[in-house]
Amino acid sequence: MVAALPWLEAPLREALSARREHHALLVHGPRGAGQFELALVLAKGWLCEGVASQRPCNRCASCLLAISRNHPDLLVLLPEVLGLQLGWGIEEEDGSGASNRKPSKEIRVAAVRAAVEFALTTSARGRAKVIVLFPAESMNAIAANALLKTLEEPGGLTRFILASANPEALPATVRSRCRPLHLPVPPADEACRWLAGEGVQEPERLLAATGGQPLEALAWSAERVDAGTLERLPAEVLRGDASAVAQWPVPRVIEILQKLCHDAMRVQVGAPPRYFPDLPPMPGARSDALHEWARSLTRAAHDADHPWHAGLIIDALVLQGSTACQGLPAHERSRRTHSIHSPP
């Protein structure tokens, strides 16, 4: 995987060279920089049984077990929702794999306690045992506290890799027990070459809209978020036209509108846009209206998984953006955006 993400080569070498210096790494960087991908390759490297190998050989029995997600000494902890999205098996506490409850968006305390038990057992293949947590900040306070003692003094050759896009959200007691490894945003030219090789059309615009995060840009492309629509989006939002984004997933539309709102606020105070480089001046935009729009988008993002009528919620958000950017009077804004405060 790292071979396919060239900007991770240097951090991988750094982490492998420091394998004996610390038993816990905190791999952190902006979302979409490849924290999880690096964590998995690093775990493979620590478990690799290749002769004199400084990185995973991808040929030994250990590497093949890790690739097939069946290595007895590798435990990957993900929120259940993310595990289902990525195709990692989610087991219940009784091992049945069945549940009538809604999949969790957090790494649950039960999973962390199971990881603690895993850390106390002897390595099945006589080498290290590796526990990967991603995103580490999805542990709640109880789960994080359950990990502390083992994170500080793991048994045997147990190693931890915590991967995170928001390390500040982790308790200081967790961060202090880990050696940090920062993943910077890759250079734009390198990221664009990689995206073009993955079949992404006009990768420059998608990369800019994601804040320079190539894996996010690839995910957007897979959801049919295209550069041409992104280029037209500001003008269409000004017109109150949501038709271009109607086929995109609702959470993605809300995220992109949040970025557009962010840039509109920057332009309104004379700063350059960050995500939409061609965003024109908006002399009629009002700060209070833009902040109202931002709050509505935040509320909508929080409830994005709720079964609202997708077309209506997107129309309401785009219409509110249109009124905010055009600077319509307060009573007109209130009339036109009432629907967003009372979703259908």
C-alpha positions in Angstrom: 0.0 0.0 0.0 2.8 2.5 0.8 4.4 1.7 -2.5 1.2 3.1 -4.0 1.3 6.2 -1.8 4.8 7.6 -2.5 4.6 10.4 0.1 4.5 7.8 2.9 7.9 6.3 2.0 9.9 8.7 4.2 7.7 8.4 7.3 7.7 4.6 6.9 11.5 4.5 6.9 11.6 6.8 10.0 9.1 4.6 11.9 10.9 1.4 11.0 14.2 2.8 12.1 12.8 3.8 15.4 11.1 0.4 16.0 13.2 -0.3 19.2 12.9 3.2 20.6 9.2 3.2 21.7 6.4 0.6 21.9 3.7 3.1 20.9 3.4 5.4 17.9 0.9 8.2 17.3 0.7 8.6 13.5 -1.1 11.8 12.9 -1.7 14.2 10.0 -4.6 15.8 8.1 -7.5 13.5 7.1 -6.8 11.8 3.9 -3.0 11.8 4.2 -2.8 8.0 4.7 -2.5 7.4 8.5 -4.4 4.1 8.4 -2.5 2.9 5.3 0.9 3.7 6.9 -0.2 2.0 10.2 -1.1 -1.2 8.4 2.2 -1.3 6.5 4.1 -0.5 9.6 2.4 -3.3 11.5 3.2 -5.7 8.7 6.9 -4.5 8.9 7.0 -5.2 12.6 5.6 -8.7 12.2 7.5 -9.5 9.0 9.6 -12.7 9.2 11.7 -12.0 6.1 15.4 -12.5 6.5 17.1 -9.2 7.3 14.1 -7.3 6.0 13.9 -3.6 7.0 10.3 -3.4 5.6 7.5 -5.9 4.9 8.6 -8.4 2.3 5.0 -9.3 1.3 6.2 -12.9 0.7 6.7 -14.5 4.1 4.0 -16.3 6.0 3.5 -13.4 8.4 3.1 -10.9 5.6 0.6 -13.1 3.8 -1.4 -13.6 7.0 -1.5 -9.8 7.5 -2.5 -9.2 3.9 -5.4 -11.7 4.3 -6.4 -10.0 7.6 -5.9 -13.3 9.5 -2.7 -12.6 11.4 -3.0 -14.0 14.9 -0.7 -11.3 16.3 -2.3 -8.3 14.6 -5.4 -6.6 16.0 -7.1 -3.7 14.2 -9.6 -1.6 16.2 -12.0 0.5 14.1 -15.4 2.0 14.9 -18.0 -0.5 13.7 -19.3 1.8 11.1 -15.9 2.3 9.6 -15.1 -1.4 9.9 -18.1 -2.3 7.8 -17.2 0.4 5.2 -13.7 -1.0 4.9 -14.7 -4.6 4.9 -13.1 -5.5 8.2 -15.0 -8.1 10.2 -16.8 -6.8 13.2 -17.3 -9.3 16.0 -19.6 -9.0 19.0 -18.3 -9.5 22.5 -19.6 -13.1 22.4 -17.8 -13.7 19.0 -21.1 -14.2 17.1 -20.6 -11.3 14.8 -24.4 -10.7 15.0 -26.1 -7.7 16.5 -29.5 -6.0 16.4 -28.1 -2.7 17.6 -26.9 0.1 15.3 -23.2 0.0 14.5 -21.1 2.3 16.7 -19.2 5.3 15.4 -16.8 5.0 18.3 -14.2 2.5 19.3 -16.1 0.9 22.1 -14.8 0.2 25.6 -15.5 -3.5 25.1 -13.2 -3.6 22.1 -10.5 -1.8 24.0 -10.8 -4.2 26.9 -10.5 -7.1 24.4 -7.4 -5.5 23.0 -5.9 -5.3 26.6 -6.5 -9.1 26.9 -5.0 -9.6 23.5 -1.9 -7.7 24.6 -1.4 -10.0 27.6 -1.3 -13.2 25.6 1.9 -14.7 24.2 2.7 -14.0 20.5 1.4 -16.9 18.3 4.3 -16.6 15.9 7.0 -15.7 18.4 7.6 -12.1 17.3 5.7 -8.9 18.1 2.0 -8.4 18.7 0.6 -5.2 17.1 -2.5 -3.3 18.0 -3.7 -0.6 15.5 -6.4 1.9 16.5 -7.9 4.1 13.8 -9.1 6.8 14.1 -7.7 6.9 17.7 -9.8 9.9 18.6 -12.9 7.9 18.1 -12.3 6.3 21.5 -14.5 7.8 24.2 -13.1 8.8 27.6 -13.9 5.5 29.2 -12.3 3.5 26.4 -9.2 5.7 26.5 -8.9 5.2 30.2 -9.2 1.5 29.8 -6.2 1.5 27.5 -3.8 3.7 29.6 -2.1 1.1 31.8 -1.4 -1.3 29.0 -0.3 1.5 26.7 2.2 2.6 29.3 3.5 -0.8 30.2 2.6 -3.4 27.5 3.6 -7.0 28.1 6.2 -8.7 26.1 6.8 -7.4 22.6 3.4 -5.7 22.2 3.4 -2.5 20.1 0.6 0.0 19.5 0.0 2.2 16.5 -2.6 5.0 17.1 -3.5 6.7 13.8 -5.4 10.0 14.0 -6.4 13.1 12.0 -7.2 15.0 15.2 -4.7 14.1 17.9 -5.7 17.0 20.0 -9.0 15.2 20.6 -7.1 12.4 22.4 -6.6 12.8 26.2 -3.2 14.1 27.1 -2.6 11.0 29.1 -2.8 8.9 25.9 -0.7 11.3 23.8 2.1 11.4 26.4 2.5 7.7 26.2 3.1 7.7 22.4 6.0 8.7 20.2 4.5 11.2 17.6 5.0 10.6 13.9 3.6 13.4 11.7 2.4 12.9 8.2 2.4 16.2 6.3 0.2 17.0 3.3 2.1 15.7 0.3 3.3 18.2 -2.3 0.5 19.1 -4.7 2.4 18.0 -7.8 3.2 14.6 -6.3 -0.4 14.1 -5.1 -1.8 15.1 -8.5 0.5 12.7 -10.4 -0.7 9.9 -8.1 -4.4 10.9 -8.5 -4.0 11.0 -12.3 -2.5 7.5 -12.1 -5.6 6.4 -10.3 -7.8 7.7 -13.1 -9.0 11.0 -11.5 -9.8 13.6 -14.1 -8.6 17.2 -13.4 -7.1 16.1 -10.1 -5.8 19.7 -9.3 -9.3 21.0 -8.6 -10.4 18.0 -6.6 -7.2 18.2 -4.6 -7.7 21.9 -3.9 -11.3 21.3 -2.8 -10.2 18.7 -0.3 -7.5 20.9 1.2 -4.7 19.0 -0.4 -5.7 15.6 0.8 -5.2 13.0 -2.0 -7.0 10.1 -0.4 -10.0 12.3 0.2 -9.9 13.5 -3.4 -9.9 9.9 -4.6 -12.9 9.1 -2.3 -14.7 12.1 -3.8 -14.0 10.9 -7.3 -15.4 7.5 -6.5 -18.6 9.2 -5.4 -18.7 11.0 -8.8 -17.7 14.4 -7.4 -16.2 15.8 -10.5 -14.0 18.8 -11.2 -16.4 20.5 -13.6 -19.2 20.6 -11.1 -16.9 21.9 -8.4 -15.8 24.7 -10.7 -19.5 25.7 -11.4 -20.7 25.1 -7.9 -20.2 28.7 -6.4 -22.1 30.3 -9.3 -24.9 27.7 -9.0 -25.2 28.2 -5.2 -25.5 31.9 -5.8 -28.4 31.1 -8.1 -29.9 28.8 -5.5 -29.6 25.8 -8.0 -28.9 22.5 -6.3 -29.4 20.3 -9.3 -25.7 19.7 -10.0 -25.1 18.1 -6.6 -28.4 16.2 -6.3 -26.7 12.8 -7.1 -23.9 13.2 -4.6 -24.2 11.6 -1.1 -25.9 14.0 1.3 -22.9 14.0 3.8 -20.5 14.8 1.0 -22.7 17.7 -0.3 -22.9 19.1 3.2 -19.1 18.9 3.6 -18.5 20.6 0.3 -21.0 23.4 1.1 -19.2 23.9 4.4 -16.0 24.4 2.5 -17.7 26.9 0.2 -19.2 28.7 3.2 -15.7 28.8 4.8 -14.2 30.4 1.6 -17.1 32.8 1.3 -16.3 34.1 4.8 -12.6 34.4 3.9 -13.4 36.3 0.7 -15.9 38.5 2.5 -13.1 39.8 4.8 -10.5 40.1 2.0 -8.7 36.8 2.5 -7.9 34.4 -0.3 -10.2 31.3 -0.6 -8.7 28.0 0.4 -10.9 25.3 -1.3 -12.3 27.1 -4.3 -9.4 29.1 -5.8 -11.6 30.8 -8.5 -14.3 32.0 -6.0 -15.3 35.5 -7.1 -15.7 38.5 -4.8 -19.1 38.6 -3.1 -19.7 42.3 -2.3 -23.3 41.6 -1.2 -22.4 38.9 1.3 -23.3 39.6 4.9 -21.3 38.2 7.8 -24.3 37.5 10.0 -26.0 35.6 7.1 -22.9 33.5 6.4 -22.6 32.6 10.0 -26.2 31.5 10.1 -25.5 29.4 7.0 -22.5 27.9 8.7 -24.5 27.0 11.8 -27.2 25.4 9.7 -24.6 23.3 7.8 -23.1 22.2 11.1 -26.5 21.1 12.4 -27.1 19.3 9.1 -23.7 17.6 9.2 -24.5 16.3 12.7 -27.7 14.7 11.5 -26.5 13.8 8.0 -27.3 10.1 8.6 -30.9 10.8 9.5 -33.3 9.7 6.8 -34.3 13.2 5.7 -35.6 13.7 2.2 -32.2 14.2 0.5 -33.5 16.5 -2.2 -35.3 18.8 0.2 -32.5 19.1 2.7 -29.9 19.9 0.0 -32.3 22.4 -1.7 -32.8 24.2 1.6 -29.1 24.4 2.4 -28.2 25.7 -1.1 -31.0 28.2 -1.0 -29.7 29.5 2.4 -26.3 29.8 0.9 -27.7 31.8 -2.0 -29.4 34.3 0.3 -26.3 34.6 2.5 -23.9 35.3 -0.4 -26.3 37.7 -2.0 -26.9 39.6 1.2 -30.7 39.5 1.2 -32.5 41.4 4.0 -33.0 39.5 7.3 -36.8 39.0 6.8 -36.2 37.5 3.3 -33.5 35.2 4.6 -35.8 34.1 7.4 -38.6 33.3 4.9 -36.4 31.5 2.4 -34.4 29.4 4.9 -37.2 28.5 7.3 -37.2 24.9 6.0 -33.7 24.2 7.1 -34.6 24.8 10.7 -37.5 22.4 10.4 -36.3 19.6 8.1 -39.0 17.6 6.4 
